[in-house]
Amino acid sequence: MKDTALSKTHEALGAKMVPFAGYNMPVSYEGVNIEHDTVRKGVGVFDVSHMGEFLITGPTALGLIQKITSNDASKLTIGKAQYSCLPNETGGIVDDLIVYRIKEEQYLLVVNASNIQKDWDHISKYNAEFNAEMRDLSENYSLLAIQGPKAIEAMQSLTSADLSEIKFYNFVVADFAGIDYVIISATGYTGSGGFEIYCKNEEVKQVWDRVFEAGADFGIKPIGLAARDTLRLEMGYCLYGNDIDDTTSPFEAGLGWITKFTKDFVNSDALAKEKAHGPERKLVAFELDDRGIPRQGYDIVDGNGKKIGTVTSGTMSPSLGKGIGLGYVPVIFSEIGSNIHIQIRKNAVPATVVKLPFYKG
């Protein structure tokens, strides 16, 4: 089990630690509901240093990225980031990721921790044609997500950059917490605003300490992976391994908006055909009409008790106080307002298909 540069810090704070994607990670400190509420109303900090970072450089860097990703990276200017996915050759998704344009011929790809080696191998296979310079920085860099509506106000004293000027999915390379070159990115997976901070492992403890000093008057707290999951689910954001994987297509998963046919990319011909005739199943969001908590793996059934799908993510929403979830169902059941049932032990609990996000802020 690998540690992040801050694992000992989390342990000293009394975090409950769990193995996650090969890393020793904090799942909670005070409890998921308290931590969730902190991010929705104030400001909280996640250590997500287990995420992977690949630097792709050179005159063919964009060509490689255009080939391997579904979104159109030619639209990126320096200082902009883009959500995308890596399609595989069989209609599914290798991973979802964020692409940052750092310099004219330099891009940073941020990938999921559990997929670092898989993604590296997949990209390397296609790089044989492009010969771009690829560097895996995953073991050397740390990532903090400072999330919540008070993030700008709480963190402004730590940097000369105007945090209020950084638009969503934009970033700056600037001084932060006494470190000269830090990526400050207006991204995050909570839906409550804030920043993600990329720095070197040897710098992150200083950054962590300064962040908590600066945020003390704003009620800043460390937040674990459990609240990260409830926060992202309330927004309907896909989690790789749950809601998307090697067998789910971008169109089934509602990711058609990051699938651009303005270029040729891996499996683009087959995906274009799927777009034209439409997928046979879709990832839907649902709310339980009665009490209960939907969990990953529970059956989704129709009114006659016949299985029509499976819950991919589910929880008791701390913000809404009701059971919410995502799951794949045949298109016929995917319309907003459709009635489905979630099989929770012996009970088929009625649920309604709803429009995302669950949490409207």
C-alpha positions in Angstrom: 0.0 0.0 0.0 1.5 3.4 -1.1 1.3 6.5 1.1 0.7 10.0 -0.2 3.1 12.7 1.1 0.3 13.5 3.6 -0.7 10.1 4.9 1.0 10.6 8.3 -0.7 14.0 8.5 -4.1 12.4 8.0 -3.4 9.8 10.6 -2.3 12.5 13.1 -5.6 14.2 12.5 -7.4 11.0 13.5 -8.6 10.2 10.0 -10.1 6.8 9.3 -7.7 5.4 6.7 -8.6 2.8 4.0 -6.9 1.2 1.0 -8.0 3.0 -2.2 -6.6 2.4 -5.7 -3.4 1.1 -4.1 -3.0 4.0 -1.7 -3.5 4.5 2.0 -6.2 7.2 2.0 -8.4 9.1 4.5 -12.1 8.0 4.0 -13.4 10.3 6.8 -12.4 12.5 9.8 -15.6 13.6 11.6 -18.2 11.8 9.6 -19.5 11.9 6.1 -22.5 14.2 6.7 -20.5 16.8 8.6 -17.8 16.8 6.0 -20.2 17.0 3.1 -22.0 19.9 4.7 -18.7 21.7 5.3 -18.0 21.6 1.5 -21.5 22.6 0.5 -21.6 25.6 2.8 -18.0 26.6 3.6 -14.7 25.2 2.6 -13.0 21.8 2.9 -9.7 20.2 1.7 -9.3 16.8 0.1 -5.9 15.1 -0.4 -6.3 13.5 -3.8 -2.6 13.0 -4.5 -3.3 9.5 -5.6 -4.4 10.8 -8.9 -2.1 10.3 -11.9 -0.4 13.1 -13.9 1.2 12.6 -17.4 3.1 15.4 -19.1 2.9 15.2 -22.9 5.3 17.6 -24.7 6.5 18.4 -28.2 5.2 19.4 -31.7 3.2 16.2 -32.0 1.7 16.4 -28.4 -1.7 17.8 -29.6 -1.9 15.2 -32.4 -1.5 12.4 -29.9 -4.1 13.9 -27.5 -6.5 14.4 -30.4 -6.1 10.7 -31.3 -6.6 9.3 -27.8 -9.3 11.6 -26.4 -12.9 12.0 -27.3 -13.1 15.8 -26.8 -11.6 18.4 -29.1 -8.3 19.4 -27.5 -7.5 21.9 -30.4 -10.0 24.2 -28.6 -7.7 24.5 -25.6 -5.6 27.6 -25.2 -2.9 28.0 -22.6 -4.5 28.3 -19.2 -7.6 26.2 -20.1 -8.6 22.7 -19.0 -11.0 20.3 -20.6 -12.9 17.2 -19.3 -12.6 14.3 -21.7 -12.3 10.5 -21.9 -10.1 7.9 -23.5 -12.3 5.7 -25.7 -11.2 2.1 -26.2 -11.3 0.1 -29.4 -14.5 -1.8 -28.5 -17.0 1.1 -27.7 -16.1 1.5 -24.0 -14.0 3.9 -21.9 -10.4 3.4 -20.8 -10.7 6.3 -18.4 -12.1 9.8 -17.9 -9.6 12.6 -17.4 -8.8 16.3 -17.5 -6.5 17.8 -20.1 -4.6 21.0 -19.3 -2.8 23.1 -21.8 0.3 24.3 -19.9 2.4 25.7 -22.8 2.1 25.9 -26.6 3.4 22.3 -27.0 2.8 21.0 -23.5 -0.2 19.3 -22.0 -0.9 17.7 -18.6 -3.3 14.8 -18.4 -4.8 14.1 -15.0 -6.1 10.5 -14.8 -7.7 8.3 -12.2 -5.5 6.6 -9.6 -6.7 3.1 -10.3 -6.0 3.5 -14.0 -2.5 5.0 -14.1 -0.7 2.0 -15.5 -3.6 1.1 -17.8 -3.8 4.6 -19.2 -0.1 4.9 -19.7 0.1 1.7 -21.6 -2.9 2.7 -23.8 -1.5 6.1 -24.6 2.0 4.8 -25.2 0.6 2.3 -27.8 -0.8 5.2 -29.9 2.3 7.3 -29.3 4.3 5.0 -31.5 2.8 6.9 -34.4 3.4 10.4 -32.9 6.6 10.0 -30.8 5.6 12.8 -28.4 7.6 13.1 -25.2 5.7 11.4 -22.4 6.6 11.7 -18.7 4.7 10.1 -15.8 4.8 12.6 -12.9 2.3 10.7 -10.8 4.8 9.6 -8.1 6.3 13.1 -7.8 3.3 15.4 -7.5 0.6 16.0 -5.0 -2.9 17.3 -5.5 -5.2 19.1 -3.0 -8.8 19.9 -3.8 -9.9 23.0 -1.9 -13.6 23.0 -2.4 -16.6 25.0 -1.3 -18.3 28.5 -1.7 -15.8 30.1 0.7 -12.7 28.8 -1.1 -11.9 32.0 -3.0 -12.2 34.2 0.1 -10.4 31.8 2.4 -7.4 31.2 0.0 -6.9 34.7 -1.5 -4.3 35.7 1.1 -2.0 32.8 -0.1 -1.4 34.0 -3.6 -0.8 37.1 -5.7 -3.1 35.7 -8.4 -6.7 37.0 -8.3 -8.6 33.8 -7.5 -12.0 35.4 -8.4 -10.7 35.9 -11.9 -10.0 32.2 -12.6 -13.1 31.0 -14.5 -14.4 27.4 -14.2 -12.0 24.9 -16.0 -9.3 27.6 -16.3 -6.0 27.6 -14.4 -3.0 29.7 -13.6 0.6 28.8 -12.7 1.4 31.2 -9.8 2.8 31.5 -6.3 0.7 29.8 -3.6 1.3 29.3 0.1 4.9 30.4 -0.2 5.7 28.1 -3.2 6.6 29.9 -6.5 5.2 27.7 -9.2 1.9 26.0 -8.4 -1.0 25.1 -10.7 -4.1 26.7 -9.3 -7.0 25.2 -11.2 -10.7 26.2 -10.9 -11.8 22.5 -11.2 -13.1 20.0 -8.8 -15.6 17.2 -8.4 -18.0 18.6 -5.8 -20.2 21.1 -7.6 -19.6 23.7 -4.9 -16.7 25.6 -6.5 -13.1 26.0 -5.4 -9.7 25.0 -6.7 -7.4 22.1 -7.2 -3.7 22.8 -6.3 -0.9 20.8 -8.0 2.5 20.9 -6.3 5.6 18.7 -5.7 5.5 16.1 -3.0 8.1 17.9 -1.0 6.1 21.1 -1.1 2.6 19.8 -0.2 3.0 19.7 3.6 3.9 23.4 3.6 0.9 24.1 1.3 -1.4 22.0 3.5 -0.3 23.8 6.7 -0.7 27.3 5.1 -4.1 26.4 3.7 -5.4 25.5 7.1 -3.9 28.6 8.7 -5.5 30.8 6.0 -8.8 29.0 6.2 -9.1 28.9 10.0 -11.5 31.9 10.2 -13.7 30.3 7.6 -14.2 27.0 9.4 -12.0 25.0 7.0 -11.8 21.2 7.6 -10.1 18.2 6.1 -12.5 16.1 4.0 -12.3 12.3 3.3 -13.1 10.2 0.3 -16.6 9.2 1.6 -17.8 12.8 1.4 -16.1 13.3 -1.9 -18.3 10.4 -3.2 -21.6 11.9 -1.8 -20.7 15.3 -3.2 -19.9 14.1 -6.7 -23.0 11.8 -6.8 -25.3 14.7 -5.9 -24.0 16.4 -9.0 -24.4 13.3 -11.1 -20.7 13.2 -12.0 -19.5 9.8 -13.2 -17.1 7.7 -11.1 -14.8 5.5 -13.1 -15.3 1.8 -12.2 -18.8 2.5 -11.0 -20.7 4.5 -13.7 -18.3 4.2 -16.6 -15.8 1.5 -17.5 -14.4 -0.5 -20.4 -17.9 -1.7 -21.3 -19.8 1.6 -21.2 -19.9 3.9 -24.2 -19.8 7.7 -23.8 -23.3 8.0 -25.3 -24.8 5.4 -22.9 -23.1 7.4 -20.0 -24.5 10.8 -21.1 -21.0 11.9 -22.1 -21.9 12.8 -25.7 -21.1 16.4 -24.9 -17.4 15.4 -24.6 -17.4 13.3 -27.8 -16.6 15.5 -30.8 -16.5 14.2 -34.3 -14.5 17.2 -35.6 -11.4 14.9 -35.7 -10.5 11.3 -36.0 -9.9 9.5 -32.7 -9.8 6.0 -31.3 -13.0 4.1 -32.4 -14.6 7.3 -33.6 -16.3 5.7 -36.6 -18.1 3.2 -34.4 -19.0 5.8 -31.9 -20.4 8.1 -34.7 -22.7 5.2 -35.8 -23.8 4.7 -32.2 -24.6 8.4 -32.0 -26.6 8.2 -35.2 -28.9 5.3 -34.2 -28.8 6.0 -30.4 -27.7 3.7 -27.6 -29.9 0.9 -26.4 -29.4 1.7 -22.7 -28.7 4.9 -20.8 -27.3 6.0 -17.5 -30.2 7.6 -15.6 -30.4 9.5 -12.3 -33.2 8.4 -9.9 -34.6 9.5 -6.5 -36.3 7.0 -4.3 -40.0 7.8 -3.6 -40.0 6.0 -0.3 -37.4 5.4 2.5 -34.3 3.4 1.6 -30.7 3.6 0.5 -29.8 2.4 -3.0 -26.4 0.8 -3.2 -24.0 -0.1 -6.0 -25.0 -3.5 -7.4 -28.7 -3.4 -6.4 -31.1 -4.5 -9.2 -33.3 -2.0 -10.9 -36.6 -3.6 -11.7 -39.8 -2.7 -13.5 -43.3 -2.6 -12.1 -43.6 -6.4 -12.5 -40.3 -7.1 -10.6 -38.4 -7.9 -13.8 -34.7 -6.8 -13.7 -34.0 -4.0 -16.2 -30.7 -2.7 -14.9 -28.3 -2.3 -12.0 -27.5 0.6 -9.7 -23.9 1.9 -10.4 -23.8 4.5 -7.7 -26.1 5.2 -4.8 -26.3 6.8 -1.4 -28.5 8.7 1.1 -28.0 12.3 -0.1 -26.9 14.4 2.8 -28.2 17.6 1.1 -31.6 16.2 0.0 -32.2 13.7 2.8 -33.4 11.0 0.4 -31.9 8.0 -1.5 -30.4 8.9 -4.8 -28.5 6.9 -7.4 -27.4 6.3 -11.0 -27.8 3.2 -13.1 -28.2 1.8 -16.6 -31.6 1.0 -17.9 -33.1 0.4 -21.4 -33.8 3.6 -23.2 -37.6 3.1 -22.8 -37.2 3.7 -19.1 -34.8 6.6 -19.4 -37.2 9.5 -19.9 -37.4 12.1 -17.0 -40.4 11.1 -14.8 -40.2 7.4 -15.7 -41.1 5.1 -12.8 -38.7 2.4 -11.9 -38.0 0.3 -8.7 -34.9 -0.4 -6.8 -34.7 -3.9 -5.2 -33.5 -3.3 -1.7 -33.4 -6.7 0.0 -37.0 -8.0 -0.3 -38.6 -4.7 -1.2 -38.9 -3.2 -4.6 -38.8 0.5 -3.6 -40.4 2.9 -6.1 -38.1 5.5 -7.7 -38.4 8.3 -10.3 -36.0 9.1 -13.0 -34.9 12.7 -12.6 -32.8 15.4 -14.3 -29.3 16.0 -13.1 -27.9 17.5 -11.0 -29.7 16.2 -7.9 -28.3 19.1 -5.9 -29.2 22.5 -7.3 -27.2 24.6 -4.9 
